[in-house]
């Protein structure tokens, strides 16, 4: 069973995530991308977006989150769960 509580705690306390205001459309697009293409292609896309001033902080935070999720074997095998986490990140982030 996936321990999402522990993973979410790590993500929520990450300084690269705390101060970022995520765009829901961007999160949805990245979530869809990871579901269809997986971690590697999504990371390449995010690395490319680090050069865009409007997406730099979001992309950096999402790269950190993907790296954290990729360390979990059960999650690494389930792109749908990763996509869901990313798509709902702004909602999850607002929960205390």
C-alpha positions in Angstrom: 0.0 0.0 0.0 1.2 3.5 -0.9 1.9 5.7 2.2 0.7 8.9 0.7 0.6 10.6 4.1 4.3 10.4 4.5 5.0 11.4 1.0 2.6 14.4 1.2 4.3 15.5 4.5 7.6 15.6 2.7 6.2 17.5 -0.3 4.3 20.0 1.9 7.4 20.8 4.0 9.7 21.2 0.9 10.8 24.9 0.8 10.6 24.8 -3.0 6.9 24.0 -2.8 5.8 26.1 0.2 6.0 29.5 -1.4 5.0 28.6 -4.9 1.6 29.6 -6.2 0.6 26.9 -8.7 -1.5 27.5 -11.8 -4.2 24.8 -11.9 -4.1 24.6 -15.7 -0.4 24.0 -15.6 -0.7 21.4 -12.9 -3.4 19.6 -15.0 -1.2 19.7 -18.1 1.8 18.3 -16.2 -0.4 15.7 -14.5 -1.7 14.6 -17.9 1.9 14.5 -19.3 3.2 12.3 -16.6 0.2 9.9 -17.0 0.8 9.6 -20.7 4.6 9.9 -21.0 6.0 9.0 -17.6 8.6 10.6 -15.4 11.5 11.0 -17.8 9.7 13.0 -20.5 7.8 15.1 -17.9 11.1 16.0 -16.2 12.6 17.0 -19.6 9.6 19.2 -20.2 9.9 20.8 -16.8 13.7 21.3 -17.2 13.0 23.1 -20.4 10.4 25.4 -18.6 13.0 26.4 -16.0 14.1 29.0 -18.6 10.7 30.7 -18.7 10.3 33.4 -16.0 6.5 32.7 -15.7 7.0 29.0 -15.1 10.4 28.8 -13.4 9.3 28.4 -9.8 6.4 26.1 -10.6 8.7 23.9 -12.7 11.4 23.8 -10.1 8.9 22.8 -7.4 7.3 20.1 -9.7 10.8 18.7 -10.5 11.4 18.3 -6.7 8.0 16.7 -6.2 8.5 14.3 -9.1 12.0 13.3 -7.8 10.4 12.6 -4.4 7.6 10.5 -5.9 10.0 8.6 -8.2 11.8 7.3 -5.1 8.7 5.3 -4.1 8.6 2.1 -6.0 4.9 1.6 -5.8 4.3 5.1 -7.1 6.9 4.9 -9.8 5.0 2.1 -11.3 1.6 4.0 -11.3 1.7 7.1 -13.5 -2.1 7.6 -12.8 -1.5 8.2 -9.1 1.3 10.6 -9.9 -0.9 12.5 -12.3 -3.6 12.7 -9.7 -1.3 14.0 -7.1 0.0 16.7 -9.4 -3.4 17.7 -10.7 -4.7 18.1 -7.1 -1.6 19.7 -5.7 -3.1 23.2 -5.3 -6.0 21.7 -3.3 -3.8 19.4 -1.2 -1.4 22.3 -0.5 -4.3 24.4 0.9 -5.2 21.7 3.4 -3.7 22.0 6.8 
